[in-house]
Amino acid sequence: MQPAEIADSYDSIAHQWLEPHLTTNGIRQHEHALKFRPSGGGLALDVGCGCNDRLRRLLESHGYEVEGIDVSAQMIALAKTRNPRATFYHADVCEWMPTKKYDFITAWDSIWHVPLNRSEGVLRRLCSALTPGGVFIWTTGGLDGPEEKQDSAMGPPVYYSVLGIPQTLQTVADAGCICRHLEYDQLPERHVFLIAQKPEL
C-alpha cells in the first residue's frame, strides 16, 4: 500500500480515534521521554497526529507548542475542529521536508505505516529535525529484521513495516542521535517504543 491508500483507510475510521478508551494510550511512555528534557518547553511535532489530542495536551502541559502532521485529510479536519489555532500539515511524511527544528518529536504508532523502502529515510529525516538536546519517541515492531505486512484488523486494509531493531538502532546512530530507551511495552505483543536524543552541542 502507498501512503495515499493508507490515508483513505484512516479517513474511513478517523472517528474511532475520538473514543474515550484511548485517552491514556502512550501517555506513560511520553512522560518518560519528557524526562530527558527536564527544562521542557519549545517546539514539538506530532507525526501521524490523528484527531485524538491526548499527546498534544500532555506536551502543552510541559510548555511545548505542538504542530501536527498527518496523511489523512479526515484526521486533520477533526484535529482542527478540536484545536483551531494549532498548526497542522496535511502531508505524506515520506515527502514532507521540515522547515523548522523541533525540541520534541513524537511518532506514536504512525511511521510503521511508511513503505519499507522509505522507512530509513523518514527515520533519518526526523532525527535530523531535532534541536541539540531534542528528544524523539516513536514505535515500531520488535523484530530482528525487516518485515512488512498488510491486514484489516481495524476494518479497512492497513499496511505496516519495520526495519528490525538492529537496523533501526544503526539508522538512529548514523543520523547523529543516541538511543536512550528501548522497551517492549506490550508483551507478548512485540510492540516497541524507542526514545532517542540528539546530543547537546
Sequence and secondary structure as in RCSB ss.txt:
>XXXX:A:sequence
MQPAEIADSYDSIAHQWLEPHLTTNGIRQHEHALKFRPSGGGLALDVGCGCNDRLRRLLESHGYEVEGIDVSAQM
IALAKTRNPRATFYHADVCEWMPTKKYDFITAWDSIWHVPLNRSEGVLRRLCSALTPGGVFIWTTGGLDGPEEKQ
DSAMGPPVYYSVLGIPQTLQTVADAGCICRHLEYDQLPERHVFLIAQKPEL
>XXXX:A:secstr
  HHHHHHHHHHHGGGGG GGGTTTTHHHHHHHHTTSTT  EEEEEET  S  HHHHHHHHTTEEEEEEES HHH
HHHHHHH TTSEEEES TTT    S EEEEEETT GGGS HHHHHHHHHHHHHTEEEEEEEEEEEE  SS EEEE
E TTSS EEEEE  HHHHHHHHHHTT EEEEEEE STTS EEEEEEE    
